[in-house]
Amino acid sequence: MADPFNSEYPSVEHLREKARRRMPRFALEYLEGGCFSEINLRRNTDEIRQIKLRPYYLRDYAGSNLETELFGKTYAAPFGIPPIGLQGLMWPKSTEILAKAAFDNNLLFVLSTVTTASIETVAEITEGNFWFQLYHPTDLELRDKILDRAEAAGCQCLVALADTPTFAYRPKEIRNGLSIPPQMNLRNVIQMVTHPTWSLSQLAAGIPEFKTMKPYIPKGLNMKHLGLFMNKTFSGRLTVDKLKSIRDKWKGKLVVKGIVTEEDAQKVIDIGADGFIVSNHGGRQLDSGQSTIEPLTNLARKFGDKTTIMIDSGLRSGSDVAAALASGAKFTFLGRSFMYGVGALGKKGGDHTAVMLMRQLRQVMEQIACERVHDFPHHLVED
């Protein structure tokens, strides 16, 4: 297999610049945007990059090993592709592209309930090696139907989403007509016309749809009524009782995404979940919240020996992954970085981004003399 790394784009910043030229503005802003003034969006990455690592230059060093075991499966690296809603809107067929890249590079892929490929499609691409993130429906019968499909498809782990109890206030999405209910305005049409690569790819792929939800959506809904249907279907917050019910039904591994407090972490452990992901939904829900790296450090100290703690939101590079691992995370997820890769390089973007991030992380490990992923905390400089 030829090396998928493209030396013209050695960083996520280079990928972003290329993607910016290829994607319509509304699609790029959906990918990049946060809520309100995007303060927490910036805080996530800024505070991760305040973490300092300690190098040992005279230590005997046998080389680095990125392999990481998670719930009995060994992955090629300690990072994966998280659940991302409406991926096919940002770049056509990007869910399928990234699922295949994850499978080919032995990385973890997590499918969202509200993205643009179905459970069955991703199961076929990954040969069942994927996780599924559940947006908890208001209707328990619908929830059970979705869970039965995930189980039948071979899904290895269910991720229950906790950090979106309400639809966010995202000014860019509202202005672009991507709020709930959505609408397409003249500005967006002009942007599509001026970005022919995206438009032609979208034409070939077909209109983006909520493929997992498609069997349950009434036929013939216009965009407005589709938005109202999705709003009604997924309104309401995740509760301990809902989690207990999921734990009783779901026999595989269970992870809760969106944990940032000790109180919620203890509840997750008490109901028998196998781990949690420290997340603030990429800075897209609460502008005045903490960054993810701040609660991660505290939660890892208190609960790190009791459960599996992971992190997403704000990570962009291999160096960011290293900082999160040093701060106590057992595993990490990078969403926007992989979407920039697909936006920049299309079908080749997932493989390129995977290799790029692994090379970046390996360089950090070799620089500081960290042989194995779980040794990173020994290199943390604590203020």
Legacy VTK file of the C-alpha trace (Angstrom):
# vtk DataFile Version 3.0
C-alpha trace
ASCII
DATASET POLYDATA
POINTS 383 float
0.000 0.000 0.000
1.370 3.423 -0.976
2.088 5.916 1.776
-1.110 8.028 2.112
0.726 10.940 3.744
0.730 14.063 1.570
3.702 16.261 2.465
1.898 19.349 1.165
-0.366 19.159 4.231
1.793 18.226 7.247
-0.473 19.869 9.842
-4.144 20.370 10.568
-3.629 24.078 9.860
-2.590 23.230 6.297
-5.580 20.916 5.930
-7.916 23.599 7.214
-6.630 26.148 4.715
-7.161 23.708 1.844
-10.596 22.711 3.141
-11.585 26.374 3.462
-11.058 26.817 -0.270
-13.020 23.677 -1.201
-15.992 23.823 1.150
-18.931 26.247 0.945
-18.814 28.710 3.772
-21.965 27.380 5.454
-20.494 23.864 5.525
-17.154 25.070 6.901
-18.854 27.177 9.557
-20.973 24.206 10.603
-17.745 22.254 11.086
-15.831 24.990 12.878
-18.484 26.862 14.799
-19.291 26.962 18.476
-22.121 28.460 20.457
-22.659 32.128 21.308
-19.286 33.941 21.077
-17.214 30.729 20.708
-15.250 31.426 23.874
-15.266 27.831 25.067
-14.428 26.623 21.571
-11.136 28.518 21.758
-10.601 27.755 25.445
-10.574 24.011 24.745
-7.525 24.059 22.507
-5.787 26.977 24.231
-5.758 25.236 27.611
-4.704 21.863 26.218
-1.696 23.653 24.793
-0.743 25.027 28.188
0.159 21.491 29.293
3.908 20.930 29.511
5.785 17.660 29.097
9.087 16.646 30.683
11.727 15.069 28.382
14.419 12.635 29.578
17.293 13.039 27.146
19.848 10.705 28.734
17.492 7.822 29.445
17.920 4.461 27.696
15.164 4.355 25.103
13.962 1.343 23.129
11.601 3.258 20.836
7.929 4.221 20.863
4.856 2.014 20.647
1.549 3.766 19.892
-0.603 0.656 20.253
-3.391 1.081 22.777
-5.733 -1.469 24.307
-9.280 -0.335 24.955
-11.968 -2.696 26.234
-10.049 -5.746 25.061
-9.235 -4.510 21.550
-5.830 -3.199 20.507
-5.788 -0.112 18.274
-2.868 1.304 16.318
-2.953 4.598 18.227
-4.556 6.153 21.327
-6.939 8.313 19.323
-10.056 7.729 17.301
-12.677 9.444 15.176
-15.579 10.628 17.341
-19.277 10.817 16.469
-19.977 13.799 14.210
-23.460 14.849 13.171
-24.341 15.735 9.574
-20.931 14.722 8.234
-22.215 14.377 4.689
-23.315 18.008 4.714
-19.762 19.159 5.421
-18.235 16.877 2.803
-20.114 14.322 0.705
-19.749 10.710 1.890
-17.356 11.795 4.649
-18.851 9.325 7.134
-18.063 6.429 4.823
-14.618 7.852 3.994
-13.655 8.165 7.652
-15.117 4.807 8.650
-12.988 3.144 5.966
-9.894 5.110 6.991
-10.407 4.052 10.591
-10.781 0.412 9.587
-7.780 0.444 7.247
-5.557 2.119 9.854
-6.892 0.152 12.840
-8.333 3.208 14.559
-11.559 3.494 16.529
-14.570 4.940 14.698
-17.714 6.164 16.477
-20.934 6.648 14.503
-23.478 9.318 15.479
-27.219 8.731 15.484
-27.675 11.938 13.490
-25.020 11.617 10.834
-25.415 10.719 7.174
-24.575 7.006 7.005
-26.578 4.203 8.557
-25.562 1.764 11.256
-25.636 -1.048 8.716
-23.458 0.785 6.181
-20.754 1.573 8.725
-20.936 -1.958 10.118
-20.231 -3.307 6.636
-17.326 -0.896 6.054
-15.716 -1.626 9.428
-16.680 -5.321 9.640
-18.455 -4.501 12.883
-15.458 -2.751 14.451
-17.164 0.470 15.468
-18.914 2.196 18.356
-22.324 3.841 18.172
-23.322 7.082 19.886
-26.956 7.245 20.925
-28.897 10.494 20.975
-31.536 9.294 23.407
-35.000 9.506 21.802
-38.046 10.559 23.804
-39.781 7.353 22.673
-38.384 4.235 24.393
-39.696 1.965 21.648
-37.668 3.944 19.117
-34.631 3.755 21.386
-34.925 -0.021 21.587
-35.245 -0.360 17.814
-32.036 1.626 17.328
-30.196 -0.365 19.995
-31.343 -3.653 18.467
-29.966 -2.551 15.101
-26.629 -1.566 16.666
-26.377 -4.926 18.428
-27.296 -6.840 15.277
-24.630 -4.911 13.351
-21.934 -6.043 15.786
-21.395 -2.684 17.499
-18.816 -3.177 20.238
-19.661 -0.246 22.489
-22.611 2.085 22.987
-21.892 5.740 23.746
-24.758 7.495 25.524
-24.695 11.232 24.829
-25.190 13.445 27.886
-23.890 16.897 26.884
-26.708 18.020 24.564
-29.794 18.373 26.787
-30.995 21.202 24.558
-30.359 22.421 21.034
-27.546 24.937 21.131
-27.624 28.607 20.205
-25.061 28.808 17.396
-25.230 32.158 15.604
-23.376 31.024 12.482
-25.712 28.087 11.960
-28.761 30.255 12.536
-27.547 32.800 9.994
-26.741 30.048 7.499
-30.156 28.437 7.850
-28.772 25.339 9.561
-30.739 25.816 12.750
-33.775 23.753 13.735
-35.873 23.984 11.611
-33.343 24.320 8.762
-33.709 26.348 5.603
-31.663 26.972 2.456
-31.158 30.615 1.526
-29.787 32.415 -1.517
-26.434 32.995 0.173
-25.934 29.242 0.567
-26.906 28.559 -3.033
-24.325 31.080 -4.247
-21.676 29.428 -2.062
-22.467 26.033 -3.573
-22.192 27.392 -7.111
-18.785 28.896 -6.339
-17.463 25.624 -4.873
-17.942 23.184 -7.763
-15.884 20.296 -6.348
-18.090 20.096 -3.269
-21.265 20.613 -5.301
-20.483 17.975 -7.922
-19.466 15.509 -5.225
-22.688 16.245 -3.381
-24.688 15.780 -6.559
-23.122 12.367 -7.046
-23.633 11.391 -3.408
-27.225 12.605 -3.172
-28.890 14.902 -0.673
-27.546 14.295 2.862
-30.037 12.381 5.002
-30.211 11.119 8.576
-29.690 7.565 7.315
-29.976 5.741 10.647
-33.175 7.634 11.426
-34.640 7.348 7.919
-36.899 4.333 8.638
-38.618 6.285 11.412
-39.076 9.632 9.656
-42.512 10.161 8.048
-42.226 10.323 4.273
-42.711 13.564 2.372
-41.606 15.995 5.066
-40.219 19.296 3.826
-37.077 20.710 5.449
-39.036 22.682 8.025
-41.120 19.741 9.190
-38.108 17.412 9.153
-36.391 19.805 11.531
-39.429 19.911 13.795
-39.621 16.109 13.772
-35.953 15.750 14.795
-36.374 18.404 17.470
-39.346 16.606 18.987
-37.732 13.171 18.704
-34.563 14.089 20.605
-35.726 16.735 23.085
-34.952 16.110 26.731
-31.878 15.322 28.785
-30.203 12.062 29.678
-30.977 10.981 33.253
-29.738 8.322 35.652
-32.969 6.396 35.178
-32.537 6.444 31.398
-28.951 5.273 31.783
-29.993 2.459 34.096
-32.560 1.356 31.536
-29.923 1.386 28.793
-27.507 -0.542 31.010
-30.156 -3.198 31.609
-30.868 -3.604 27.897
-27.408 -3.142 26.355
-25.166 -6.143 26.998
-22.009 -4.709 25.437
-19.690 -2.009 26.704
-21.342 1.258 27.735
-19.669 4.681 27.769
-21.214 8.032 28.673
-20.063 11.091 26.745
-20.132 14.591 28.211
-18.951 14.100 31.795
-17.157 17.067 33.406
-18.085 16.912 37.122
-17.244 14.504 39.937
-20.949 14.134 40.734
-21.831 12.936 37.229
-18.724 10.742 37.049
-19.748 8.913 40.216
-23.267 8.380 38.871
-21.861 6.877 35.680
-19.718 4.477 37.698
-22.619 3.594 40.001
-24.920 2.520 37.155
-22.258 0.153 35.840
-20.969 2.002 32.771
-17.548 0.936 31.551
-16.157 4.443 31.095
-16.879 8.039 30.223
-15.679 10.696 27.836
-14.826 14.122 29.183
-16.441 16.378 26.605
-18.211 19.688 26.130
-19.427 18.805 22.628
-16.554 20.635 20.987
-17.465 23.972 22.582
-20.811 23.887 20.768
-23.200 23.861 23.739
-22.042 25.992 26.719
-19.868 29.017 26.062
-19.221 29.742 29.736
-18.163 26.185 30.568
-14.750 24.813 31.410
-12.344 23.519 28.829
-12.157 19.742 28.718
-8.549 19.439 29.896
-9.286 21.132 33.237
-11.887 18.654 34.526
-10.012 15.749 32.920
-7.037 16.263 35.210
-9.192 16.249 38.346
-11.412 13.368 37.251
-8.432 11.222 36.270
-6.891 11.681 39.719
-10.087 10.659 41.495
-11.560 8.010 39.193
-8.724 6.906 36.927
-8.251 3.596 38.749
-12.005 2.879 38.823
-13.059 3.339 35.201
-11.827 4.179 31.707
-11.603 7.935 31.142
-11.368 9.398 27.643
-11.520 12.916 26.216
-12.657 14.830 23.163
-13.172 18.521 22.315
-10.286 20.821 21.469
-7.664 18.303 20.354
-6.205 19.064 16.932
-2.739 17.484 16.710
-0.546 14.652 17.899
0.954 17.030 20.416
-2.518 17.743 21.806
-3.113 13.996 22.109
0.123 13.681 24.068
-0.947 16.469 26.443
-4.308 14.807 27.087
-2.724 11.401 27.713
-0.218 12.957 30.110
-3.129 14.569 31.952
-4.735 11.210 32.626
-6.855 10.283 29.605
-6.675 6.645 28.502
-7.898 7.504 25.003
-8.639 10.586 22.903
-10.821 11.680 19.991
-10.265 14.296 17.280
-13.263 15.312 15.201
-12.525 18.541 13.398
-9.016 17.435 12.418
-10.352 14.452 10.500
-13.125 16.515 8.911
-10.544 19.078 7.734
-8.644 16.180 6.199
-11.649 15.023 4.203
-12.581 18.577 3.261
-9.060 19.157 1.976
-8.284 15.833 0.315
-11.607 14.077 -0.205
-11.351 10.280 -0.243
-7.658 10.432 0.658
-8.186 12.758 3.608
-8.989 10.187 6.265
-5.888 8.074 5.631
-3.656 11.131 5.385
-4.938 12.580 8.662
-4.555 9.266 10.482
-0.934 8.881 9.371
-0.155 12.549 10.033
-1.429 12.367 13.607
0.440 9.123 14.292
3.683 10.636 13.011
3.187 13.729 15.136
2.471 11.689 18.263
5.411 9.379 17.642
7.749 12.366 17.325
6.619 13.640 20.733
7.150 10.223 22.289
10.634 9.925 20.830
11.529 13.444 21.911
10.594 12.913 25.557
11.643 9.208 25.746
8.127 7.875 26.282
8.060 4.246 25.150
4.399 3.355 25.690
1.196 5.351 25.650
0.351 4.627 29.284
3.723 6.111 30.340
2.701 9.637 29.343
1.589 10.713 32.857
5.194 10.260 34.042
6.154 13.096 31.701
3.590 15.635 32.930
5.040 18.836 34.353
2.711 19.758 37.227
2.564 23.416 38.163
LINES 1 384
383 0 1 2 3 4 5 6 7 8 9 10 11 12 13 14 15 16 17 18 19 20 21 22 23 24 25 26 27 28 29 30 31 32 33 34 35 36 37 38 39 40 41 42 43 44 45 46 47 48 49 50 51 52 53 54 55 56 57 58 59 60 61 62 63 64 65 66 67 68 69 70 71 72 73 74 75 76 77 78 79 80 81 82 83 84 85 86 87 88 89 90 91 92 93 94 95 96 97 98 99 100 101 102 103 104 105 106 107 108 109 110 111 112 113 114 115 116 117 118 119 120 121 122 123 124 125 126 127 128 129 130 131 132 133 134 135 136 137 138 139 140 141 142 143 144 145 146 147 148 149 150 151 152 153 154 155 156 157 158 159 160 161 162 163 164 165 166 167 168 169 170 171 172 173 174 175 176 177 178 179 180 181 182 183 184 185 186 187 188 189 190 191 192 193 194 195 196 197 198 199 200 201 202 203 204 205 206 207 208 209 210 211 212 213 214 215 216 217 218 219 220 221 222 223 224 225 226 227 228 229 230 231 232 233 234 235 236 237 238 239 240 241 242 243 244 245 246 247 248 249 250 251 252 253 254 255 256 257 258 259 260 261 262 263 264 265 266 267 268 269 270 271 272 273 274 275 276 277 278 279 280 281 282 283 284 285 286 287 288 289 290 291 292 293 294 295 296 297 298 299 300 301 302 303 304 305 306 307 308 309 310 311 312 313 314 315 316 317 318 319 320 321 322 323 324 325 326 327 328 329 330 331 332 333 334 335 336 337 338 339 340 341 342 343 344 345 346 347 348 349 350 351 352 353 354 355 356 357 358 359 360 361 362 363 364 365 366 367 368 369 370 371 372 373 374 375 376 377 378 379 380 381 382
